[in-house]
Amino acid sequence: MEEEILLNVSQPEKPKSNLNLVLTIVNAILLIGLIILYFIVLKADKQPTAAIQKASSGSVSLAYVNSDTILANYLLVKQMRDELEKSSALYEKELQNKQSAFEKDAAYFQDQVNKKTISDASAQEVYSSLMAEQQKLYDLREKYSSDLARKEFDMNQLLLDSLNNFLARYNKKMNFDYIFSYNKGGSILTANDSLDLTDEVIQLLNAEFEKKEKQ
């Protein structure tokens, strides 16, 4: 009976001893793995890049300007838009005058044909001349349309260069990491007003513009 009691007591001790051994081996393996991993990472990149450091610490600085507001209030834009509208008005006036003269000649020719006061040969000659004049009007309208499109493109490029150059100089003092362009319907759907530089940027842009205009 005593032997049975001794057996019953001693049997649970073996698994416990084996478990401790297994845990010791596993912990040793994990420790070795962590040490190896540490040296691999350390060798690959001893220090994180500046961008990763700033992003991980939350120190990346952002700001934005509202491009719609700048287009509406920048004096350079107003000046260029006025020049474009003047050119468009001049082109349209010239085309209207030429169109009126053509229509007057065409009406007179039609009247002469109806009254039969012009020979067939002369009528054919006048008709060919009128068709050539009409083609010139078409070509001139296309030319003026292309000229206006080119001027508008140049205007946009000048505006973009002016804004980019200004912000590059402006950011030397402010040291933002990113300055975004925000506009209604753009890819940025909402923005924090505290990050908005638009009013200050417009004020400084217009001050520079007025200074150059006075020189």
Buried (B, 14 or more C-beta within 10 A) or exposed (E): EEEEEEEEEEEEEEEEEEEEEEEEEEEEEEEEEEEEEEEEEEEEEEEEEEEEEBEEEEEEEEBBBBBBBBBEBBBBBBEBEEEBEEBBEEBEEEBEEBBEEBEEBBEEBEEBBEEEEBEEEEBEEBBEEBEEBBEEBEEBBEEBEEEBEEBBEEBEEEBEEBBEEBBEEBBEEEEBEEBBBBBEEEEEEEBEEEBBBBEEBBEBBBEBBEEEEEE
